Amino acid sequence: MKRIVLFLCLVGLFTSCRDKSTLEKEVMNVHDEVMPKLGELNKDKKKLQTILANSTDESVKTTLQEAITSLEKADEGMMDWMAEYKLPSDISSQEVYLKNEMMRITKVKTDMLQSMSNAKLLQEKYK
């Protein structure tokens, strides 16, 4: 009987570790997908800043500045997420932590991709 209980405990521990590991990989996959785009994001920002510097139309300047601010916030979101990410050593709290981090990094991804898409549209519009 003790062996069965021990076996079931070990299976439970292995399963919870595997689930955490899978969830951790999913979180890191989202990060790894968008992290390399930071260089492109910064290029988009510089291009918009150049267009802004050469613009005389106040409404265009406002639109460009809002887009630049959106890019900066997306960049800050990634930097903040990376600085704050720290997997708890307590195994029992890792699953909840990773689920929250998945939501956070998904928002970072969305913010980055949307701000970059908008920047590209503005670059085309105000060449």
URBEL-V750772 format. One record per pair of residues at least 24 apart in sequence whose C-alpha atoms are under 10 Angstrom apart, sorted by the first residue. I is the first residue (numbers start at 1). J is the second residue. Records with the same first field share a line. If there is no record, write none. Layout:
I = J  J
//
This chain:
13 = 91
16 = 91  92  94  95
17 = 91  92  94  95
19 = 95
20 = 91  92  93  94  95  96  97  98  99
21 = 94  95  98
23 = 94  95  98  99  101  102
24 = 87  94  95  97  98  99  101  102
25 = 98
26 = 98  99  102
27 = 98  99  100  101  102  103  104  105  106
28 = 98  101  102  105
29 = 102  105
30 = 102  105  106  108  109
31 = 78  81  82  102  105  106  108  109
33 = 109
34 = 78  105  106  108  109  110  112  113
35 = 75  78  79  82  108  109  112
37 = 75  109  112  113  116
38 = 71  74  75  78  79  112  116
39 = 75
40 = 116
41 = 68  71  72  74  75  112  113  115  116  117  119  120
42 = 68  71  72  75  116
43 = 116  119
44 = 68  71  115  116  117  118  119  120  122  123
45 = 69  70  71  72  115  116  119  120  123
47 = 119  120  122  123  127
48 = 119  120  122  123  126  127
50 = 127
51 = 122  123  126  127
52 = 126
55 = 126
60 = 122  126
63 = 122
64 = 118  119  122  123  126
66 = 115  119
67 = 115  116  118  119  120  122
68 = 115  116  118  119
69 = 115
70 = 111  112  114  115  116  118  119
71 = 111  112  113  114  115  116  118  119
72 = 112  115
73 = 108  111  112  115
74 = 107  108  109  110  111  112  113  114  115  116
75 = 108  111  112  115
76 = 108  112
77 = 104  105  107  108  109  111  112
78 = 104  105  107  108  109  111  112
79 = 108
80 = 108
81 = 105  108
//
